[in-house]
Amino acid sequence: MGRRVGRGGALSNLETRPEAARTMKRVRSEAPVGWPAKLQDRELYPSAGGGSSAKLAVMTPPLDTFGATAMQRLNVSWLISFAILIGFGPPSLVAGEDEKSPTSKADRPPRKVVVGTAILGSHGDYPGLAARLDSLGVMIDEMARRASKLRPGRGLDLAILPETAVTATGGLARDRAVELDGPIKKAFGDLARKHGTYIIATMDLAETGPEGTTFSNAAVLFDREGEVAGIYRKRHPVAYVGSDVLEGGITPGRDCPVFDCDFGKLGIQICWDVQYADGWDLLAEGGAEIVAWPTASPATATPAARAARGRFYVVSSTWRNNAAIYEPTGLVAARIEQPETILVHELDLSYAILGWSGFLRDGEALQEKYGERVGFHYDPREDLGLFWSNDPGTTIGGMVRSIGGEELDVQVARNRRLQDASRNVSP
């Protein structure tokens, strides 16, 4: 029997026996009050990979979802292979410099962040702005309720809405875009203050300036005080096949800001931005630790690759089929698949990425030494894992060094230097 280790040492059981790994779990999901009534049973992914030698070592923070188990694993071998195939890899793997990884967060104290995301489609007729704001308010209320249950006394840090959740999706941009001032700013400002959380509110935004009115596919960040902390405007709106018009008249954004939040550095990309590396690379260069990805698409392969290359968490909030949290390894920390469902998850911005070492024993060496003070998600199918500390007095970097471990990016950089030096030696 393994254990999940959460923040502060909260535990829940996790079966690691092969027979348990092959057992499909069934869960019930229900929509929050005010949403379409749905109560359903369904099969989810197995709790671990099958086979007599399968052992998925997962020590994760507790999380709470509608329509998801506390942890749903996904065999991501093909995702990581895809990342390698198309040349995605963390900067330290591409150009290893010194032995201190430029992306290392391991020697910082634990920094827990509770994020909420959802699947909420644009299906059906647009109900009007007031009704839409009411329904989104219900959704954020439910995220906050679940977060408070997960982390009593603290609650939700960041709520992320799917792409253009506030506005209609059909027709021309000028007909569906809205101004921020007025009911939208009031609604989300009130929600942010009520729950003491950051909110990413998404909409087609109308803004009037010296050159007239422009329309952008935007994500507006509200801080915990209900003030607008910043706006990201989608840099890569799409012209669909057979059209040369960008999303009905949307103007592409220019900037790619990294927002300094009290929990860490936050970046935002929107939907088709995932097809272009420029914004993601700028966010990595700016030190982003979480990238919110509001999107219509449920894509998994490319955001996983972006997370692995940038060494940041990517949180998707989608219209359909899949919303997920991708770790800086590219592995999936948590996901949901059904419509009108919510995912609330706790992650840690101070972590170490470790590759395979025999003495690590898929993470068991750290677990044996530190018990509930350490948490991790290690997948032996990838020879890769994310590790974090649940002890405010001990960093995960210190824990790793205490057993003779080495962060993967540091190991790769060190090996590159050894390889380069060896090539310069005459035979």
N, C-alpha and C positions, 0 to 999 in steps of 0.2 A: 504493500500500500504506500503510495507516494502522498505528498501533501502539496497543496497550493499555499504559498506564503504570501500574504498580503501586507499592506502597509500596517505597521504596528503589530504584526504577528498574527493577524486574523487568519484562520485556517478553514479550509474545506477539503473534503476528501477527493482524491483523484485515483482512480484505478489504473495501475500500470501493468497488471498481469495480462499476458497475451489473450486469455479468453475474454477478459473484460475489454481489451482493446478492440476485439472483433464485435463487441455488442453495440448495436445501434441504440442510441438513447432516444427516448420519446419525451417531448416536452409540450407543455401547454403554453399558448400565448394568448394574450388578450389585449384589445385596444384600450388606451386610456379613456377616461370619461370624456365625452364630447366627440370622440372619434367614431367612425362607423363600427357598429358592434361586430366583433369577430372573435370567435373562440374556437380554436382548432388544435388538433393533434397532428403531428407530422414527424417524420424521421429526419434526423440530422446526421452530419458526418459522424463516423466512429470517433470515440474519444482518443484513439491513437492508431498508429499504423498497425495492420494485422501481421500475422506470421509469428512463428515460435520465438524468433529472436527480436521481435519488435519491442522497442522501449522508447517511448516519447517522453523525455524528462521535461515536465512542464511545471514550474513553480511560479505561479502568476499571482498578481494582485487580484483580489476579488473584484468581480464586476457584476452588473445587474442589467438585464436586458428584457425587452419584450421580444419573444420569438427567438431566443438564443440560449444555449447553455452557458454556464459561467465561463467556459472556454471552448471554442470550436477550432479544431486544428484543420488545416488544409495542407495536403501534400503539395509543397511548393517547389519540388525539384525542378519542374519545368519552368517555373517563374525565374528561379535563380539562373538556370541555364540560359533562358532567354536574355536575361540581363547581361550575362557574359557574352553571349553571341552578338548582341548589338553594341557591345563596347561600353556598357554601363558598368561602372565600378567606382568605389569611393576614391576621391582624389588621392588619398594616401597610397592606394594601390596602383594608381596610374603613374604617380611620380613620388615615390617614397623618399622623404627627406631625412630628418633626424629621427631618433628613436622615440621621441615624444610625439605621439600622433597628433596632427593638427585638429582632429575631430574628437579627441578624447574628452570624455566627461567624467572619467572614473574617479578622480580625486576630489570631486565636489561632494558635499553632504547630500543625502537623499533629497530629491525635489519631486514630490508627488503632485500630479495634476489629474483632476477628474474631468473627463471630456464626455460630452453627449452628442450623438449624431442620430440620423434617422433615414429611413426610406419613406419618401412621400412623393407620389407621382403627380403629374399635372393632368391626369385623366379626368374626363368630365368637363362640364361647363364651368367657366370661371365664376365663382359666386359673388364677386364684387370685393372691393378692397376691405371694407369693414368686416365682412364675414371671414375673409381670408386671414386678416390680422387676429381675429378671435380664435380661429382654429390653430394658428401658429402659436398663439399664447397658451392654449391648452397643452400643446406639445411641449413647449419649454417648461411649463409648470410641472408636467409629468417627468421630464428629465431631472428637474431640480428635486422633486420628491424622491425619485429613485436614487439620486446622488446623495441626498441627506440620509437615506437609509443605509447606503453603502459606507459613507463616511460621516457618522453623526457628529454634529458640531462644526462641520466645515462645509460639505456639500459640493455643488457644481462650480467648476472653474471656467468652463468654456462650452457653449452650446453652438453647434454648427447646423445651419439649415441647408437643404439641397438647393441646387442652382435655381435662380429666379423664383424662389418660393413665394414671394410677395405678389408678383404680378402675373398677368395672363401670358400665355405663350404663343398665341396665334396672331396673325396679322402683322402690320408694320410696327417698327419700333416706336414711331411717334405716337401711335395709338395706344400702345400698352405701357409705355414708360411713365413713371410717377416721380414727383418731386419728393425729396427727403424731408423737408420741413413740413410740419403739420402732423396728421394722424400717425404716420409711420414713425417719425422720430419720437413722438410721445409714447406710442405703444411699446416699442422696444426699449426706450429709456426707462419706462416704468417697470418693465420686466427685469431689466438688468439690475435696477436698484432693489427691486423686491427680492430677488434671489441672490444678490451679491455676486453676479457672474458676468463674464464677458459673453457677448452674443455676436455671431456673424450672421447678419440679416442680408438676404440676397434678393436682387430685384433688377429689372431694367430701369435705369435711373435717368431722369431728365434733368439737365443742368444748363442754366442760362449764363452765358458769359459775353464778353465783348464781341465775339464773332457769331453770336446767336445761340441757339439751343442745340446741344449735342446729347446723344443718347448712348449710354454704355451699359454693358452687362456687368453689374457691380456687386461687390460684397462690402457691406458697411460694418465696421467693427465698433461695437458699443462696449465701453468699459464698465466696471462694476458700479460706478456712480451714475451710469445712464448717459454719459456724454459720448459723443462720436470721437473715437480715438483715431480713426483714419478710414480711408476708402481704397479698396483695390478694384481697378477696372480691368476686365478681361483683356489681355494683350492679343489673344488669338481667336477672335470670333470666327465662326465657320461659314463659308459659302457652300451650300449643299450642292451635290452633284446636279449639274444642269443649270446652275445659277451662279451669277457673279456678284450677288448681293450678300453682304455680311449680316446674317441674322435679321433680315428685314430692315436694315439701316442702322445697325450698331456701329459706333466708332471704336476702333481698337484703343486700348489703354497704352500708356507710354511707360509708366513707372512700375517698379516691382519692389515695394517697400517691405522692410522687416519691422514689425511692430514690437516695441518693448513693453511687454505685459508684466505684471507683478510676479507671474509664475515662470516666465522665460520669454524667449524670442519666438515670435509667431509670423509665419508667412502664409500667403494665400495664393492659390492658383484655381482657375475655374475651367472645368470640363475640357475643351479642346486644347487648352494650354498644355495638357499632358503630352501632346504630339510634338512639342517643341522644347528643346533642352534649355533655351536661353533663360527663361524665367526661373526654372528650378536651380540652375547653376548660380544665378545671381542671389537667390535665397540662401544657398549653401555658403557662398562667399560672404554674405551678410550675417552669417551665424544663426540662421533659423534653426530652431530645435523641433518645432511642430509646424507642418504645413497642412492647412485645411484645404480640402479639395471638394468644394461643392460642385456637383456635376449631374447631368442627365444620364450619363453613362455609368453602368455598373462594372466597368473594366477592372481587371485585377492584375494582369501581367505588367502593364506599363507603370502603374503607380507603385507596384512592388519594386520594380527596377529603379524608379526615381528615388524611393526611400533608401534603397541600398547604396546608391551612388552618393546621395546627399548626406547620408548618415543622419537623417532626421526621421521622426515619426510622420507618417502621412495618414490623415483621417478623411475618408471619403464620406460624403453625404449625398445620397442619390435619389433618383426617381424610381428605380426598380431593381429587383433581382439580387443586389448585393451592396451592402455598405460595410466598410471594414476599417480596421486600424492596422496599419503596416508598421512594423518595427524598423529601426535603423539597419537591421539585418536584411530586410526585405521579407521576412517571415510575417505571417498573419497572427496578430495578437488576439483579435476577436472580430467576429463578423455576424451580420444578420442577413436574411435573404427574403423575408416575406414583406408584402406591402403594409404600410401604416404601422411599422414597428420602430422601436427605439433601442439604441445601444448606448449604455453608460459604462465607461471603463476607466480604471485608474492606471496611469502609466508613470514612469519615473524618468526624469530628464538627466539623471546622473546614473550612467550605466557603463558597463564594459562589454565589449564584443569579444568572445573567445572562440577560436577554432578548435579543432580536435587536438588533444594531447592525451596520451594514455593515462597519465596520472590523474587527469581531470575526471575520468570515468563518467562522462556525459553530465557533469555537474555534481555528481554525488560526493566528490571530495570536499567541495565547499559546503554542501548541505550537512555532511557529517561533522564538520568543524564548527559551523555557525548556526545550524538549525534554522529556526524561524527568522533569524536575523538576516538571512540572505534569501533572495527570490531569483528565479531564473526561468527562461524558456529556451530549452536546448532541443534541437532536432537532430538525432543521429543520422537521419537520411541526408542532411546537409553538412554534417560535421561543423555545426555552427550554433551559437547560442547567445542570448542577451541575458546579462546578469546585473542585478541591482541590490543595494543594501536596504534593509528595513530598520537599520540601527542608526539613529541620528549621530551617534558618536563614532561610527566606524564607516569609512568610505568603502565602496566596492573595490576601488583600486587597491586599498590596503588589504582587503580580504584576498584578492587575487594574488598579490605579491607574497602573502603569507604562506601560500602553498606552492610558490615557485612558478606561478602562471605569468602569462604575457598576453597583452591585448593583441588581437589579430592584426590590426593595421600596423602596430609597432613591429610585430613579427615579420610581416611582409616587407616593411621598409628595411629592417635589419638584413633580411635575406637578400634583398636587392643589392645592398651594398656589398655583401659577401660575394654574390654572383658577379657583380661588376669588377670587383677586385680580382677575383679568380680569372676572369677573362683577360686581364692585363698581365697575368703572369705567364712568362714564356714556358712552353712545354719542356 
